[in-house]
Amino acid sequence: MYILTPTGPAKTQANSFGVGFTIAPTQEILDAANRPGDGGNYSVSITKVGYNLTVSHARGFCGRNILF
């Protein structure tokens, strides 16, 4: 699961923030891709295009009331 659009104003709900994801990345997204552990960084990102996790790992971050 790859970040297509980093965190920003939601496209589907007013006054909200969202992140766009894809499971079919373009070559441009693949070129920007990195994963936890790359470069010694183990943080999860929602701000970097191409950042990716397995779907099952990403699902673990989902919740009904996520606040940032």
C-alpha positions in Angstrom: 0.0 0.0 0.0 1.7 3.2 -1.2 1.0 6.9 -0.3 -0.2 8.6 -3.5 -1.3 11.9 -1.9 0.3 13.0 1.4 -1.8 14.2 4.3 -3.8 17.3 3.4 -7.3 18.6 3.1 -9.7 15.7 2.4 -11.2 15.5 -1.0 -14.3 13.7 0.1 -15.3 15.4 3.4 -15.3 19.1 4.2 -13.2 20.4 7.1 -11.2 17.1 7.3 -7.8 15.8 6.5 -7.0 12.7 4.5 -4.3 10.7 2.8 -4.6 9.1 -0.6 -3.4 5.5 -1.0 -2.9 3.1 -3.9 -2.1 -0.6 -4.3 -1.2 -0.1 -8.0 1.6 2.4 -7.9 3.0 4.2 -11.0 6.7 4.0 -11.8 7.0 7.6 -10.4 5.5 6.4 -7.0 7.8 3.3 -7.1 10.8 5.6 -7.7 10.0 7.6 -4.6 9.2 4.6 -2.5 10.8 3.7 0.8 9.8 1.5 3.7 10.3 1.4 7.5 14.0 0.8 8.2 15.3 2.5 5.0 18.1 4.7 6.1 17.8 3.6 9.7 14.4 5.3 10.1 11.6 3.1 11.6 8.9 5.8 11.8 5.7 5.5 9.8 5.0 8.4 7.5 1.8 9.9 6.0 3.7 12.8 4.5 6.0 11.2 1.9 4.8 10.2 -1.5 5.7 6.5 -2.2 6.0 5.5 1.5 4.6 2.0 1.7 3.6 -0.7 4.1 1.9 -4.1 3.6 -1.9 -3.7 3.6 -2.1 -5.8 6.8 0.5 -3.6 8.6 -1.2 -0.4 7.4 -4.6 -1.6 8.5 -3.3 -1.8 12.1 -3.1 2.0 12.1 -6.8 2.5 11.1 -9.3 3.7 13.7 -12.6 5.5 13.9 -11.3 8.6 15.7 -7.8 9.3 14.6 -6.5 12.7 15.8 -3.2 14.3 14.8 
